[in-house]
Amino acid sequence: MSSNRSCVVKEFPLPDREYHVAPARCWDADLVSPAPPHRIKRRRRSLLPLLLLGLVLFGGGFLLGRAALAKELPAQACGTPVSILAPEGGGRTDGQMPELPAGQENPDWTALGQEPVLSVSPEDWSLILVNWENPLPEDFSIPRLTQLANGHAIDSRAYPALQSMMDAARAEGLQPTICSSYRTREKQEELFQNKVQRLLAEGYGRTEAEEQAAMWVARPGTSEHQAGLAVDIVDKSYQLLDRGQENTAVQQWLMAHCAEYGYILRYPTDKAALTGVNYEPWHYRYVGAEAAAEIMERGICLEEYLAEISG
């Protein structure tokens, strides 16, 4: 079953690296030259109704725009720079894993007991299991998000490795493009319901439509995108989210090298029965270098890995 979805990314004219955020635009009143006083006096009566109407329309549009933006990004004062987490001295371009801050090493599962711990803590944050059987807690929150270009974001602890991976791919002449990353619960609900409605329009019953939709779009609370540890990466030359993505140069490189940066192909071709999600050759999840190396080398999924290490 092909999703035949298109992942079109609006690009900003940015320098060299993708992971910068264009500064917010500020309207400077000083840039608008005032009309001469005598002209203002003659036009005041005739222009007043139009000015009032314009203010009402502009104010309504401005408030609606801010409300929509607030769903995706935290509030930010005009002109305030967005904090970008990066290794000291700038992002690395040598293809090596960056050194993470103390306390962010891979978790020691032998100290966590016999069962995998699914709640977020300093020890196991990168291995949190999010699927149809393990939804995120209602009060789940990410300590800090790093804002990426084009409105995307990721858990700041997973950002340095992501930047290094993207830099290394580009150094090979490839053009990886992130088309999806962190999502709010509200955004995930919107995407899921959109898929359900499309299936209902095709003749599915409500229950079957929701079951089928969940194979392509996770139910709210069960998406790794809400955890801030997953990104959908496509080849700039081929941005359809379908099986053809696996044949692109970008995906061939990522599948071979993602583990070097602590990322895994989260939904392999033959693991849908365990993950609850169909094959997605574009969805990459951060789990840490040690876990990623074993998962990718053995061709297992995160569910299998966690079951094994939990004894």
N, C-alpha and C positions, 0 to 999 in steps of 0.2 A: 504494500500500500504506500503510495507516494504522497507526501504531504503537499508537494508542489508549491511550497511557500517561497516567497522571495524575500531576501534579507537585504534591503536597500539601505545604505548608510549615507546620511548627509555628511559631507566632508567639509571641514574648515580649512582655509589656506594657512596651515600651520608649518612651522619650521621643523625639519628633520624628524623629530620624534612625535609619535602619535599621542603620547600620554601627557598632554598639556591641555588646559582648559582655556578657551578664549575668554578674555575678561568681559564682564558684563558691560553692555553698552549704556552710556549715560547721556541723557539729553541735556545739553548745555544751553541754557537760555541766552547766554551771552553771545552765542553764535548767530542768533537771529537779530538782524538789524532792525531797530524800532523805526516806525514811520515818522516823518516829520510831524511836529505838534499840530500844525494847521490842518494837515490831512486827517489826523485822528479826530479832531473836533468835527469836521464835516461828515465823517463816516460813522460817528459813534451811534447815531440813531438808527441808521439803516443796517448796520452790522450787528447790533446787539442781539436781535433774535437768533441770527445765524451762529453767533458765538456761543450763546446759551445752549442751543441744540448741539453744537459741536462738543461742548464740554460734557454734556450728558452722555453722548455716544462714546466719547473717548474714555470717560470715567468708567462706564459699564464694561467696555472692552478691556480696559486695564485691569479691573478687578477680576474679570473672568480669566484673563491670562495669568495673573498671579496665582489664582486658585488652582489652575491646571498645573502650573509649574511646581507649586508647593507639594503636590502629590509625589513628585519624583525626586526633587532636590531640596536640601535644607535651605532655610532662608539665608540670604547673603546680602550684605549692604552693597550698594552700587560702588564699584571700583575696588572692593575688598578682594585681594588675591585668594584663590583657592589653594589650600594646603595640599601639596603633592608629596607623598612619601617616596623617597628614593635613597639608594645607598649614598653614603658620603662621597663627594666628588663627582656626583652625577651617576646616571645609569650605566651599567657595564655593557660593553658590546663584544666581549670576548667569548660569549656563549657559556660562561661558567655561572654556577649558582651564586647569588649574592650572599654575603654574610648577614644573617638575620639578627635582630637584637636579642639580648639575653632573655631567656624565658620563653622563647618561641621555637625551641628545638622540637624534633619529633617526639611524640608521647611515649612514655615507658609503660607499656600495657601490663607488665608484670606487677606493677604497683597499683593497678586499678581493680584488682579482683578477677573473678572468673567470668563475669559478663561484661560485654562492651558497654561503656557508659555513653549514653546518648545525649546527655546535657552538655552544654558548652562550659568548659573550664580552661584555665591556662594550660593544662596538660593535654587535653584531647580535642581542642577546638578544630583542628584540621581533619579529624577523623569522624566528626559528627555524621551520623547516618540519617539521611532525610529521604524517605520514600513513602509509598502508600501505607505501609505498616508503622512507620515511625514519623509522624508529623512533627513539625516544630512546635514547641510550647507556645501557648498564646502570648506569653510575656517575653518571647525571644527577642533579643536585640543584638546588634553587632557593635562591638566596642568603638570601632572607628571605620568609616568608609573613605577610601581614596577616590576622588572624582577623576574620571578619565575624560578623554575627548568625546564629543558627540553625545553628551548627556549620560554616559555610562559610569558605573562605579563598581568597586570591588572591596572586600574586606582588606583593610590596609596591611594586615599581616601576610596576605597572599600576593600583594602587589609587587614587591621586588622581584620575585621569581617570575611573575608574568611578564614584567618589563624585560627581564633578561632573555626570556624565551622568544618574545617578539623581536627583540634586537637581533638575536642569533638567526632567526628565520630571515629577517631582512638582509642580514649580512650575506646570506646565500642567494640573494637576488629574488627572494619571494615577496609576495604582497599579502600577508595575513591581515584580515580585517575583523575586528570585534563588532558583532551586530546585536548581541544581547549580553546582559550581565546581571547585576543586582536588580531585583524587582521588589516592590512593596507587596504586601498581601493584597491590597486593593487592585494593583495591576495584574497580579496573578489571577484573581477572581474574574477580572474583565476578560483576560485571554481565554480562560477556561469556558466561560459562558458564551463567548463568541464562537468557540469550536462546537459547543453543544448546539447552539442555534443553527449552525450550518448543517449539522447532522440531522437535526429535526426537520429541516427544510428538504433533506434528501429522503425523508420517509421513515427514519428511525423513531422508535418509541422513546419516551423520556429516559427510562432506566438504561436501555441499550445505548442511547446517545451519550449519556454521561460516562458509561463504561468505556465506550470507544474513544471518547474525547480524552479520557485520562491516560490512554496509551500514547497520546501525542502531546498533550498539554497537561501538566500535573495539576491536581486539585490544589486549591489554596491551602497553604500550610505544609504541603508535601513536595514543594519544588526546591531544588538546590539553589536556584537563583535567589530565593528569599534568604538563604543562608549567607549570600555574598561570596561564595567560594567557587562559583561556576561561571564560565564564559562560553558563549557560542562564537566560534571563530570560523570564518569562511575565507575562501580565496577571492581576492578582489575581482578576478576575471570570471568567477562563477559564483553567484550569490544565491542560488536556489538551495533551500533546505530540503534536499532529497538525497537519495542514495548516490547520485552522480557526484556528490561532494567528495566522496572517498577517493575518487580518481584524480582529484586536482593535485598539483604539485605541493600546495600548502598542506593539505591533509596527509599526504604521503610523508612529508617531513615531520609534521607534528606527531603522527602516530609512531614514528621511529625515535623521536627525541624528547617528547613531552615529559617522560619520566625523569630525565636529567634535571628538570626544573621543578619536580614535585607535583606534576600534573598527570592525570590519567584520562584516557578516553572512557568516560563514565558509563556509556550505554553501548557495549559491544554488540556485534551482530547476532550472537546466539544466546544472550542472557536475559531476554525480555521476561521469561518466566520468573526470574529471580528479582530483577530490578523493577518490574511492572511498567517499563518504558521500552518502546520499540527502538531499534537501532538508530542511533544518531551520530553519524560520523563528523560532527561539528561541535559536540558538547564536551568541554574539558573541565575537570574538577580538580582543585588543589587538595592534596592529601599529605604532602610532605615527601621529601626525596626518598626516604627509606621505604615507606609503604608503596609509593609509586613505582619504584624499581621492581619490587616483587610482584605487584599486580600486573604490570605490563609485560614483564618477562614470562610470567606463567599463564597469561591470557585469562585471568580470572576477573571477577567484578568485585566491587567494594564490599558487597554483602557477603561473598564467599571469604574474602580476606578477614573481615571482622569476626565471622563465625569461627574461623580457624584460630586466630590469636586469642579468642576468648576461652578456648579450651573446650 
